[in-house]
Amino acid sequence: MFVLLWASAFTAARVAVAEWPPLWALAIRFLAVLPLLLPVVVLRQRRGAGPRWPGRGDRGRLALMGLFGTAGYLAAAWMASARIPSGLVALLCATAPLFVAAGEVLVLRRRLAGAAWTGLGLGWAGVAVLGLGRAGGFGGAELSGIALALAGALSQAVGILAFAPARGRIDPWAANLGQAAVSALALLLGALALEGAPPAAAGAATAAAMAWSVLGVGVAGYALYFVMLRRLPPSTAAALQLLAPPLAAVLGWALLGEVLGWTDLAGGAITLAGLALLLRAAGRG
């Protein structure tokens, strides 16, 4: 269910940014999510289904997750969606486990097995194949889309690593509400500074995409995401996203008529193979 929701997010983003500025679309999305999440969290607290609100240290980690793992990641991904196909954005954003694994080695001092290093190498080799294939046929806007998607993956990895120590202490719904509030504020400030006035109206397709982005992804998808962060190692939770790019490419082809080139497919296959090897090695560790 998480993979399906995660993949559909890229299709919805592609539709929304065709009419609306990406930062405003995201800010509106998170502002719409907040009143839906708050009653759920309050009800869980009253019934004793979740722990108390995060402590001071955990609040800081949750804020970093909202700023980098959600707002920074999605801002880059949605801006990239205005430049390159949604399936390609999904693939590049799925490289977050490569950044997470590197961060675990450098910051958390975790030792990786040889197979994990091989997976890292394959993952970046696939990105290189994709980038070289695109360099010859794409202009500056498309290449900036690739750079934005990779920057989004890096931002997400920073958020995951910052949040990792608190993942077992914070209720998933409370974590979802906290990161959504931080994201809404950050994206609203960014939209006001960079995109001017908010959009005045929305067509039927944009309205449907935003509704799905709020309910299907913003509420259900992120609730499942924080459940995974609580129960799984950081690199394993992030690596599950490797299943989303193929499905996102299929959704983009079926719903939006998007087509990926052979270097996209070859680079994507290599990257996903590397990520699968990394996931397998992390699971054994």
Helices and strands as residue ranges (DSSP letters): H 2-16, H 22-47, H 56-64, I 65-72, H 73-81, H 86-93, H 96-106, H 114-135, H 140-163, G 164-166, H 172-194, H 204-212, I 213-221, H 222-231, H 234-239, G 240-243, H 244-256, H 262-284
